[in-house]
């Protein structure tokens, strides 16, 4: 998926050299993938600690310069219609040049509870298919998601942004001055080579951790959304892998040694030679990895995070 992400911006007539932000343990893999993609002009910012997306983007904004345009893309997304995405970028560009912070809203195919939503307001005068953002909606309960889809004008928040670096840094300084100053100091004091940049550890480790959504976008002025349908999926959970997987005649995605009777719309994955036998069940996620077994309804696939937190808490009690 990282390779697919950098391939979307490989056209140097349209995009400048990419800046990749990662942790120390990912540098070798990032370098390998960039080489395989024949990308020789990328720069890699190596975060000395994880501080979420707002500081990470601030490091890139400080590095690339205040006059730059930034297209911010997570590296774990799938797009099957890149041309539609590129068209959406072109639609957003005039508003961004005028100072807007642009988001890209995915037309929802179902009432997903694992994504945030963007409520679109009025269309911008003189701009085609660009809307003012009325509000951001946190990951909703199912009833709320169904209501938004029925109402229309609500889009999945893809977490993809187009903005001027100076506008982002100005909003960050206004809303989150501690993040802004920490990231500015981290880049000013960085160990910066031609290709790999190591921000100064002390100021960055002291930086507050926050997402761009909470730290900047929800309180920012002049935020717009461009609806787009690029065949997008955020592969952040098992439900997304189900949507992307090859399905049998009963809409099951079966990976590994699986035997099923009268089963429908399941995602079942097993490894290490383990066999799963299942009968008469539908709409489940079943994952077997070593001694670990995960079973939950597909519509509650996001609960894997809650399960992991509970297991961690119980392990601490035992310890």
N, C-alpha and C positions, 0 to 999 in steps of 0.2 A: 504493500500500500504506500510506503514511502517512495518507492520507485515510481509508482503511478502519479503521486503528488508532484514530484519534481518534473516528470514528463509533461505535465500540464503547462509548465512555464518554461519549456525548453526553447521556445521561439525567441531568439535574441532581438528580432525586429519589433517584438511586442513587449518583452520582459527583460529587465536587467538581470544580472547575475543573482542567484538566490542566496539568501542568508538562512542557514539551518541552525536551529537552536536545540541543543541536546545536553544530556548529562555526560560525565566522563566515561561511563561504561558503554555509551553508544557511539563514541567517536570512531572506533575502528569500523563498525558496521556502516555508519554514515559515509565514511571515506570510501569504503569498498563499493557501496551502491552508487555514489557519485561517479566513481571511476568507470563502473559498468555502464552508466548512462552517458559516458563521454562528456561529463560536465567538469570542466577544469577551472572555471572561474568562480565557483561558489566559495563563500566564507562560512566558517563554522564557529558559532559562539558556544563555548563549553561552560554551562552554568556550574558554579562551584557548589550549589545547593538547589534543591527544588523549591521554587517560590510561586508556583502557579503562573497563569498566563499573562496577567497584567505586567508583572516585572519582566517576564521573558520578552514580551513585545516591546517594552520600554528599552531593553538592551539593544534590540535591533534598530529601533527608531533613533537612538543615540548614535549608533554605529553608521547607519546609512545617510544621516544628515537631514536637517530640518526641511529641506526643499524636496525631499523624495516622496514619491507615492509608495505606499506599502499595501501589498495584497497579503493578508494573513490567512494561512491555510493550515489546519491540523493535518498531521501526516497519517491519520488512520481512517481516512474517508475513501469511499468508493464512488466514482462517477462513471456512468456508462454513456453519457452524452456530454462530452467535454465541449463540443461546439456550442451547446446551449449555455453553458457556464461562461464561455468566453463572450458570448453575445450579452449576457447579463452584466459582465464587467464593463463593456462598452457603454451600456445604458446608464450605469452608475457613474461613469467617469466625469461627465460635466458637473454633476452635483458635488462630487468629491473635490474637484478642482476649485469649486466655489466655497469649500470649507466643510461640507457635510462629512459625517462619519457613516459609511454605508455598510449595511448588513445584507445578507442574501437569505431570503426566506424560501423554504422548500414547501411546495404545495402538498399538504398532508394527504396521504392515501388512506389513513386509518387513525383512530383516536389513540395515538401513542402516548403513554404516560411517562416514558423515559426521556423525552426531549422537552426542552423549554419551547415556548411559543412566542411569536412576535405578532402583535395586533397592529395591522396597518391602518393609518388614518387617511387623510385626503391626499390625492395625487399632487405632486409638486407642479406648480405652474411652469409651463415651458419644458417640462421633462416627460419623456415617454416611459411609462411603466415604472416610475419611481415614486414611492409613497413616503410621507412622513410617518415615523414610528409613533403610534399612539401610546403603547406600553409594552413592556416585556412581561411575560407570564412564566413563573417558575414551573417546574415539572408538575403537571396537574393530576388530580384524581381523575379516574376514568370518566365520571359524569361530566366534569368540567371540560375535559378534552372533547367529548362528544358534543357538548353544547357549542364549543368554539367552531368545530367543523361544520355543524349545522348552520351556524350563523354566517360563516364565510369571513373572508378578510383576515384570517389567522393562519400563520405559517410556522412550520418547524424552524427553530433557530439553529442554523447549521454551524454557527461558530466561525464563520468565514467573514472577513472584514476587508474593506478597501478604504484607505484614508491617507491623508497627508500626514507625514511624520510630525510636522510641527503642530498640527491640530490635535493629534493624539497626545503629544507631550504637554500641550497647553491644558488639555482637559485633565490629564493626570496630575499636573502641578496644582490645578484648582481644587480637585477633589481628593487627591491622595498625595499630598506634598512629601510625605515620608518615603513613599515608593519612588517618586520622581527624583528626589535628591539622592537616594541610595543608588539608583541605577545610573544616574549621571556620574556619580563619583566612581562607580564600578567600572564604567567604560573609560572615563578620563584617566584612571590609574591602571588600565588593563595592560596585560602582556599580549600585545597584538602583533602577530606575524602576518605574512601575506595572505595566509589561508585560515589559520586557526587563531581565534581570539579567546584569551582567558581573562574574563572580567576579574577585577580585584576582589579577593575573597571576603575581606573584612566588611566592606560596606554592603556587599550583596547578601551575605549571611544575616546581617542585621536588618535587611529589608523585610517589611511586612509581606505576608503571603496572601494573595487575593487574585480572583479571576478578573478578566477584562469585563465580563458582564456586570459583576457587582461593583468593581472599583471604578469603572468608567462609563460603560454604555447606558446603564439604567439612569444615571444622573446627568448625562451629557446633553449639551445643546446641539440642535441641528443633526439629528440622527434619522437616517432614511433606510428604507428596505426596498430591495428589488426582488419580486417574486421570480422564481426560476424552478424548472423541473429538469435537472440534469441527470436523472437516474441515480439520485444520491442515497447513500446509506452511511451512517456513522457506525462503523463496526466496533461498537463498544460493548456489545453484549451478545448473548446467545440468540435472542430474537432476530437480530440483524443477520447473523450467520444463517439462520433458517431462511430468511427472505432471499439471501444470495445463493443458497445451496441448490444443487441439482435434486429435483424431487421425483419420487416414483409416481406410479399411477394413482396412489392414494394421498399424494401431497406430503409424503414423509421425506425428510432428509436423513439418510442412514449412513453413518460413517463407521467403518470397522465391522466387527463380527456381531451382527444383529439379526435375530430371528423374530419375526412378528406375525401375529394373526389378528386380523380385523383391527388394524391400527390406522389412524388418519392424522395428518397434519402435525406430526411429531418431529422434533429434532433430537436424534439419538446418536451419540458419539462414544465410541469405546476404543481403548488402546491397550498396549501391553499384552495383547492376546486374550484379554477378558471378553467374555461373551455376554450379551444382553438378550434375554428372551422376554418378550412383552406381548400381552394379548388384551384386546378389548379396550384400549385406552387411546385417547385423542388429545391433541393440543398440549403436549408435554415437552419439556426439555429434560433429557436424561444424558448425563455426561459421566463416564467412568474413566478415571485417570489414576492408575496405581490402586492404592487402597481408598481413594476418595470417590464418593458417589454423590452426584448432585441430581435431585429430582424436584421439579417445580413446574407449574403451569406456564406456558409460553407467554401469556399476558402478564405474568409477574416475573419475567426473566430478570428485571432490574433488581429483584430482591437478592440477587447473588451478593451484592455489596453488603446488604444488611446481614446476610448469613455469615459472611466473612468477618464482619465486625463482632458478631455475637460469638463466633468460634474463638476469635482472638481474645475477647474479654473472658471467656470461660477458661482459656488456656492460662491466662494470667492468674485467675483464681486458684487453679490447680498448682501453678508454680509457687 
